[in-house]
Amino acid sequence: MFWRSLKRLSPDKRHRAETLERAYRSVFLSEEGQVVLADLAAESGMYQAPPVDVDERKSGYVDGRKALYARILSMINVTPEEHAALQGAARLETISELDEE
């Protein structure tokens, strides 16, 4: 088995952006992908206020997690309505974690 890569899937450079967007959408907009995306949103803290007393190193780590999540969002081009639903799902993930504690 070999890992697929963008260059193997789309040897023509002109179509790589479209190929990559289709791949992201097929992964993250599937039923299971939506669950994973909501979990990533909750884990990254994307929709949570940053901690007040965080040191610079921790702040950089948190920002990096949010940046990766933002990259995924930019690749799937969700509508504002889809984005609002995703925020709601991420908040439910966060609330359920708080309820368990």
Secondary structure per residue as TSV (DSSP state, phi and psi in degrees):
chain	resnum	aa	ss	phi	psi
A	1	M	-	360.0	142.6
A	2	F	-	-127.0	150.9
A	3	W	-	-76.7	136.8
A	4	R	-	-74.9	149.2
A	5	S	-	-134.4	163.4
A	6	L	H	-61.0	-39.8
A	7	K	H	-66.2	-33.4
A	8	R	H	-74.2	-39.1
A	9	L	H	-73.3	-32.2
A	10	S	-	-138.4	80.2
A	11	P	-	-60.2	-27.9
A	12	D	S	-81.8	115.1
A	13	K	G	-56.8	-29.2
A	14	R	G	-66.5	-22.5
A	15	H	G	-106.3	2.7
A	16	R	H	-65.1	-40.5
A	17	A	H	-62.1	-42.6
A	18	E	H	-65.4	-42.4
A	19	T	H	-62.3	-43.5
A	20	L	H	-66.8	-41.8
A	21	E	H	-62.5	-43.9
A	22	R	H	-59.6	-41.3
A	23	A	H	-64.3	-46.5
A	24	Y	H	-60.4	-45.2
A	25	R	H	-65.0	-40.2
A	26	S	H	-65.7	-31.9
A	27	V	H	-78.6	-54.1
A	28	F	H	-86.6	-14.2
A	29	L	T	-102.5	3.8
A	30	S	S	-73.4	169.1
A	31	E	H	-59.3	-47.5
A	32	E	H	-68.7	-36.4
A	33	G	H	-63.7	-34.6
A	34	Q	H	-64.7	-38.6
A	35	V	H	-64.2	-44.7
A	36	V	H	-63.5	-42.7
A	37	L	H	-64.1	-40.8
A	38	A	H	-63.6	-39.7
A	39	D	H	-65.0	-43.6
A	40	L	H	-62.7	-37.9
A	41	A	H	-62.8	-44.3
A	42	A	H	-66.2	-45.5
A	43	E	H	-66.5	-34.2
A	44	S	H	-77.5	-18.6
A	45	G	T	74.8	20.5
A	46	M	T	-55.5	-37.7
A	47	Y	T	-106.5	22.9
A	48	Q	S	-117.1	150.4
A	49	A	-	-67.9	142.4
A	50	P	-	-68.6	149.7
A	51	P	-	-59.7	147.3
A	52	V	S	-74.6	-46.7
A	53	D	S	-107.8	68.1
A	54	V	-	-112.5	139.4
A	55	D	-	-76.0	168.7
A	56	E	H	-62.2	-40.1
A	57	R	H	-65.5	-47.0
A	58	K	H	-63.1	-39.1
A	59	S	H	-61.3	-41.8
A	60	G	H	-63.5	-39.4
A	61	Y	H	-62.9	-47.4
A	62	V	H	-62.3	-43.3
A	63	D	H	-62.6	-37.7
A	64	G	H	-64.0	-41.6
A	65	R	H	-62.5	-43.1
A	66	K	H	-66.5	-36.9
A	67	A	H	-64.7	-39.9
A	68	L	H	-65.7	-42.2
A	69	Y	H	-62.7	-42.3
A	70	A	H	-61.9	-35.0
A	71	R	H	-61.8	-45.3
A	72	I	H	-61.1	-45.8
A	73	L	H	-59.8	-40.3
A	74	S	H	-67.2	-27.6
A	75	M	H	-80.1	-25.6
A	76	I	H	-96.7	-9.9
A	77	N	T	48.8	61.3
A	78	V	-	-78.0	153.4
A	79	T	-	-75.5	163.5
A	80	P	H	-56.8	-36.9
A	81	E	H	-66.6	-42.2
A	82	E	H	-64.6	-38.7
A	83	H	H	-65.3	-41.3
A	84	A	H	-63.1	-41.5
A	85	A	H	-64.5	-39.0
A	86	L	H	-64.6	-42.0
A	87	Q	H	-59.7	-42.7
A	88	G	H	-62.3	-42.7
A	89	A	H	-64.9	-40.3
A	90	A	H	-64.9	-39.9
A	91	R	H	-64.6	-38.0
A	92	L	H	-62.3	-39.2
A	93	E	H	-61.7	-44.4
A	94	T	H	-66.3	-43.5
A	95	I	H	-63.9	-41.1
A	96	S	H	-65.2	-33.5
A	97	E	H	-66.6	-39.8
A	98	L	H	-68.7	-36.0
A	99	D	H	-63.4	-31.3
A	100	E	H	-74.8	-21.9
A	101	E	-	-80.3	360.0
